[in-house]
Amino acid sequence: MHFLLVYEVGAEFVERRAAFRDGHMALAREAQARGELVAAGTLAEPVDTALLLFRGDSAGVAERFAAADPYVLSGLVHRWRVRPWIASISEEMAAPPRL
């Protein structure tokens, strides 16, 4: 299953994230190495949302990431939520599910 971790960030995110970026990226690399984190990035113009796509048995994989993320712990992320994500087309899927 896939889960989308949605971060809502404020206008100060771009300016303040540098102090926490190394810790955030280390956490992301560890999650990627475990096969949990599939993709991540921010939406632009404006930068107000970041999206992280996880693979796992439950939403817990994304929730644990958020709970340990320096961006969340420092207050850079104003709000976060996890949503199940059903891929219609994906490089990972030879036959996507019928909806």
C-alpha positions as CSV (number, residue, x, y, z in Angstrom):
1,M,0.0,0.0,0.0
2,H,1.0,3.6,-0.5
3,F,0.5,6.5,1.8
4,L,1.0,10.2,1.1
5,L,2.4,12.4,3.9
6,V,1.2,16.0,3.4
7,Y,3.1,18.8,5.1
8,E,1.6,22.2,5.3
9,V,4.4,24.8,5.7
10,G,4.4,28.5,6.1
11,A,6.1,31.4,4.3
12,E,9.2,31.0,6.5
13,F,9.8,27.4,5.5
14,V,12.3,28.2,2.7
15,E,14.3,30.6,4.8
16,R,14.4,28.5,8.0
17,R,14.8,25.0,6.7
18,A,18.6,25.1,6.2
19,A,19.2,24.6,9.9
20,F,17.2,21.4,9.9
21,R,17.8,20.1,6.4
22,D,20.7,17.7,7.2
23,G,18.6,15.9,9.8
24,H,15.5,15.8,7.6
25,M,17.5,14.4,4.6
26,A,19.3,11.8,6.8
27,L,15.9,10.6,8.0
28,A,14.6,10.6,4.4
29,R,17.6,8.6,3.1
30,E,17.2,6.0,5.9
31,A,13.5,5.6,5.0
32,Q,14.4,5.3,1.3
33,A,17.0,2.7,2.1
34,R,14.4,0.6,3.9
35,G,12.2,0.8,0.9
36,E,9.6,3.0,2.6
37,L,10.1,6.4,1.1
38,V,9.3,6.3,-2.7
39,A,9.4,10.1,-3.5
40,A,9.4,13.4,-1.8
41,G,9.4,17.1,-2.6
42,T,7.7,20.5,-2.3
43,L,5.1,22.2,-4.3
44,A,6.3,25.5,-5.7
45,E,4.9,28.9,-6.5
46,P,4.2,29.2,-3.6
47,V,6.2,26.8,-1.5
48,D,3.4,26.0,1.0
49,T,3.1,22.2,0.8
50,A,5.5,19.2,0.8
51,L,4.5,15.7,-0.3
52,L,6.2,12.5,0.7
53,L,5.1,9.2,-0.8
54,F,5.5,6.1,1.4
55,R,5.1,2.4,0.8
56,G,4.1,0.2,3.8
57,D,1.6,-2.1,5.4
58,S,-0.1,0.8,7.3
59,A,-0.1,4.6,7.6
60,G,2.2,4.1,10.5
61,V,5.2,4.2,8.2
62,A,4.5,7.8,7.3
63,E,3.3,8.7,10.8
64,R,6.6,7.5,12.4
65,F,8.5,9.5,9.8
66,A,6.6,12.7,10.6
67,A,7.0,12.1,14.4
68,A,10.8,12.0,14.0
69,D,11.2,14.7,11.3
70,P,13.3,17.7,12.4
71,Y,11.0,19.9,10.2
72,V,8.0,18.8,12.2
73,L,9.8,18.9,15.6
74,S,11.1,22.5,14.9
75,G,7.7,23.8,14.0
76,L,8.5,24.4,10.3
77,V,5.6,22.1,9.5
78,H,2.4,23.8,10.7
79,R,0.2,20.8,10.1
80,W,0.6,17.3,8.6
81,R,-1.7,14.4,7.7
82,V,-1.4,11.0,6.1
83,R,-3.7,9.8,3.4
84,P,-3.9,6.4,1.7
85,W,-2.9,6.8,-2.0
86,I,-4.1,4.5,-4.8
87,A,-1.9,4.7,-7.8
88,S,-3.6,4.5,-11.2
89,I,-0.3,4.4,-13.1
90,S,3.1,3.8,-11.5
91,E,6.5,2.5,-12.6
92,E,6.2,-0.1,-9.8
93,M,2.9,-1.5,-11.1
94,A,2.6,-3.7,-14.1
95,A,-1.2,-3.9,-13.7
96,P,-2.7,-1.1,-11.7
97,P,-5.8,-1.9,-9.6
98,R,-9.3,-1.3,-11.1
99,L,-11.2,1.4,-9.3
